[in-house]
Amino acid sequence: MTRIPAVERRAELVAAAVRMIAAHGVEGATTRRIAQEANAPLATLHYCFASKEMLFAAVFEYVAGQYREVLTRNAVRGDVETTARELLRGLLEWYVANPDVGPAIVELISWGQRQEDKQAELVYNEAFETMRPILLNAASSAGQSVDPSTIDDLIYIVSTLSDGFALNWLVFTDRAAALPQIELTLGVLNAWMSANLGDSSERGARASRASA
């Protein structure tokens, strides 16, 4: 039997934990179920993770890393408005393409808030720390003068719209409806940017609507 490297086995167990949390909730995602989902002996899981809490901490890090990867991948070279739209679009399309992610995140955030180490904040802090330099660099490259506090507000809007869409997708999982809802959600972002970032946002919004 081929020996699977420990790093690879840990990654398989974390991915299996995400699927089991999405399907059964945090309490129902037992170590036995997770090990079976990963096609690994239960003893291997306990070897890789000394406790269920350590496994879930790795799951939080994994989800935060996924956010970072999605945001970085969608960091287009454009002005603030164009960049913010693509960041949000990338997140929304990621939720649709990965239906286990939304339920797992909701379960994890709810569970994490009851823990003392505030792991639930990890995902949001990671998203903020990833988006902020992307948007600041976009403003600098485009020669835009945008107050850093406005950038922070924009990040909050993107995060909130993303969360709302994720919850709706979690409830209905209607792919046909989700596609126009992505454009509707982007329209809300366009409206906020038009009101808070000036004329260039409205030009970008018109271009976005025309493209859609």
C-alpha positions as CSV (number, residue, x, y, z in Angstrom):
1,M,0.0,0.0,0.0
2,T,1.4,3.4,-1.0
3,R,2.1,5.6,2.0
4,I,0.4,9.0,1.8
5,P,2.6,11.9,3.0
6,A,1.4,13.5,6.3
7,V,0.9,16.9,4.7
8,E,-1.3,15.4,2.0
9,R,-3.3,13.3,4.5
10,R,-3.9,16.4,6.6
11,A,-5.2,18.3,3.6
12,E,-7.6,15.4,2.8
13,L,-8.9,15.3,6.3
14,V,-9.5,19.0,6.4
15,A,-11.4,18.9,3.0
16,A,-13.4,16.0,4.3
17,A,-14.2,17.9,7.5
18,V,-15.6,20.8,5.4
19,R,-17.9,18.4,3.6
20,M,-19.0,16.7,6.8
21,I,-19.6,20.1,8.5
22,A,-21.7,21.2,5.5
23,A,-23.7,18.0,5.6
24,H,-24.1,17.3,9.3
25,G,-23.2,20.5,11.2
26,V,-20.3,20.9,13.6
27,E,-21.7,18.5,16.2
28,G,-22.6,15.9,13.6
29,A,-19.2,16.1,11.9
30,T,-17.7,13.4,14.2
31,T,-14.1,12.4,13.8
32,R,-15.3,8.9,12.7
33,R,-17.4,10.4,9.9
34,I,-14.6,12.7,8.8
35,A,-12.1,9.8,8.7
36,Q,-14.5,7.7,6.7
37,E,-15.1,10.6,4.3
38,A,-11.4,11.0,3.8
39,N,-11.0,7.2,3.4
40,A,-8.5,7.2,6.3
41,P,-8.2,5.1,9.5
42,L,-9.6,6.9,12.5
43,A,-6.2,6.5,14.2
44,T,-4.6,8.4,11.3
45,L,-6.9,11.4,12.0
46,H,-5.9,11.4,15.7
47,Y,-2.3,11.1,14.7
48,C,-2.6,14.2,12.4
49,F,-4.8,16.2,14.8
50,A,-4.5,15.7,18.6
51,S,-8.1,16.9,19.1
52,K,-11.2,17.8,17.2
53,E,-10.6,21.4,18.1
54,M,-7.2,21.3,16.4
55,L,-8.8,19.9,13.3
56,F,-11.4,22.6,13.3
57,A,-8.7,25.2,13.8
58,A,-7.1,23.8,10.6
59,V,-10.5,24.0,8.9
60,F,-10.7,27.7,9.8
61,E,-7.3,28.3,8.4
62,Y,-8.2,26.4,5.2
63,V,-11.4,28.5,4.7
64,A,-9.5,31.7,5.3
65,G,-6.8,30.6,2.8
66,Q,-9.5,29.8,0.2
67,Y,-10.9,33.3,0.7
68,R,-7.4,34.7,0.1
69,E,-6.9,32.6,-3.0
70,V,-10.2,33.6,-4.5
71,L,-9.7,37.3,-3.8
72,T,-6.1,37.3,-5.1
73,R,-7.1,35.4,-8.3
74,N,-9.8,38.0,-9.0
75,A,-7.6,41.1,-8.3
76,V,-7.8,42.6,-11.7
77,R,-5.6,45.5,-12.8
78,G,-8.1,48.4,-12.9
79,D,-9.5,51.3,-10.9
80,V,-11.0,50.8,-7.5
81,E,-14.5,50.3,-8.8
82,T,-13.6,47.7,-11.4
83,T,-11.4,45.9,-8.9
84,A,-14.1,45.9,-6.2
85,R,-16.7,44.5,-8.7
86,E,-14.4,41.7,-9.7
87,L,-13.5,40.8,-6.1
88,L,-17.2,40.5,-5.3
89,R,-18.1,38.7,-8.5
90,G,-15.3,36.2,-7.8
91,L,-16.6,35.5,-4.3
92,L,-20.2,35.0,-5.4
93,E,-19.2,32.7,-8.3
94,W,-17.0,30.8,-5.8
95,Y,-20.0,30.1,-3.6
96,V,-22.0,28.8,-6.5
97,A,-19.2,26.6,-7.8
98,N,-18.5,25.2,-4.3
99,P,-21.9,24.4,-2.6
100,D,-20.3,22.9,0.5
101,V,-18.4,26.1,1.3
102,G,-21.4,28.3,2.4
103,P,-23.0,25.8,4.8
104,A,-19.6,24.9,6.3
105,I,-18.7,28.5,6.9
106,V,-22.1,29.3,8.5
107,E,-21.7,26.3,10.8
108,L,-18.1,27.1,11.6
109,I,-18.8,30.8,12.3
110,S,-21.7,29.9,14.7
111,W,-19.5,27.3,16.5
112,G,-16.4,29.6,16.5
113,Q,-18.3,32.4,18.2
114,R,-18.8,30.1,21.2
115,Q,-15.1,29.4,21.5
116,E,-12.7,31.5,23.6
117,D,-10.0,31.9,20.9
118,K,-12.2,33.9,18.5
119,Q,-11.4,31.6,15.5
120,A,-14.6,33.0,13.8
121,E,-12.8,36.3,13.3
122,L,-10.0,34.6,11.3
123,V,-12.0,34.3,8.1
124,Y,-13.1,38.0,8.1
125,N,-9.7,39.3,9.2
126,E,-8.1,37.3,6.4
127,A,-10.5,38.7,3.8
128,F,-10.0,42.3,5.1
129,E,-6.2,42.0,5.1
130,T,-6.3,40.6,1.6
131,M,-8.7,43.1,0.1
132,R,-7.3,46.3,1.6
133,P,-3.9,46.3,-0.2
134,I,-5.6,45.2,-3.4
135,L,-8.0,48.1,-3.4
136,L,-5.4,50.6,-2.2
137,N,-3.0,49.6,-5.0
138,A,-5.8,49.9,-7.5
139,A,-6.5,53.4,-6.3
140,S,-2.8,54.3,-6.6
141,S,-2.3,52.7,-10.0
142,A,-5.4,54.5,-11.4
143,G,-4.4,57.8,-9.9
144,Q,-7.5,57.9,-7.7
145,S,-7.6,59.8,-4.4
146,V,-9.7,57.6,-2.1
147,D,-9.6,58.0,1.7
148,P,-8.4,54.8,3.4
149,S,-11.6,54.9,5.6
150,T,-13.7,54.8,2.4
151,I,-11.7,51.7,1.3
152,D,-12.5,50.1,4.6
153,D,-16.2,50.9,4.1
154,L,-16.0,49.4,0.6
155,I,-14.5,46.2,2.0
156,Y,-17.3,46.0,4.5
157,I,-19.9,46.4,1.7
158,V,-18.3,43.7,-0.4
159,S,-18.2,41.4,2.6
160,T,-21.8,42.0,3.6
161,L,-23.1,41.6,0.1
162,S,-21.1,38.4,-0.2
163,D,-22.5,37.0,3.1
164,G,-26.1,37.9,2.1
165,F,-25.7,36.1,-1.2
166,A,-24.1,33.1,0.4
167,L,-27.0,32.7,2.8
168,N,-29.6,33.0,0.0
169,W,-27.6,30.4,-2.0
170,L,-27.5,28.2,1.0
171,V,-31.3,28.2,1.4
172,F,-32.4,27.9,-2.2
173,T,-29.4,26.5,-4.1
174,D,-31.1,27.5,-7.3
175,R,-28.3,27.9,-9.9
176,A,-30.5,29.3,-12.5
177,A,-31.7,32.1,-10.2
178,A,-28.2,32.6,-8.7
179,L,-26.7,33.9,-12.0
180,P,-29.0,36.9,-12.4
181,Q,-28.8,37.4,-8.6
182,I,-25.0,37.8,-8.9
183,E,-25.6,40.7,-11.3
184,L,-28.3,42.2,-9.0
185,T,-25.9,42.0,-6.1
186,L,-23.2,43.7,-8.2
187,G,-25.7,46.4,-9.0
188,V,-26.1,47.2,-5.3
189,L,-22.3,47.5,-5.0
190,N,-22.3,49.8,-8.1
191,A,-25.0,52.0,-6.5
192,W,-22.9,52.4,-3.3
193,M,-19.7,53.1,-5.2
194,S,-21.5,55.7,-7.4
195,A,-22.7,57.5,-4.3
196,N,-19.3,57.3,-2.5
197,L,-16.6,57.1,-5.1
198,G,-17.7,59.7,-7.6
199,D,-18.3,59.8,-11.4
200,S,-15.9,57.1,-12.4
201,S,-18.0,54.6,-10.5
202,E,-21.1,55.5,-12.4
203,R,-19.2,55.0,-15.7
204,G,-18.0,51.7,-14.5
205,A,-21.5,50.7,-13.4
206,R,-22.9,51.5,-16.9
207,A,-20.2,49.4,-18.5
208,S,-20.9,46.6,-16.1
209,R,-24.7,46.7,-16.9
210,A,-24.0,46.8,-20.6
211,S,-21.7,43.8,-20.4
212,A,-24.2,41.9,-18.3
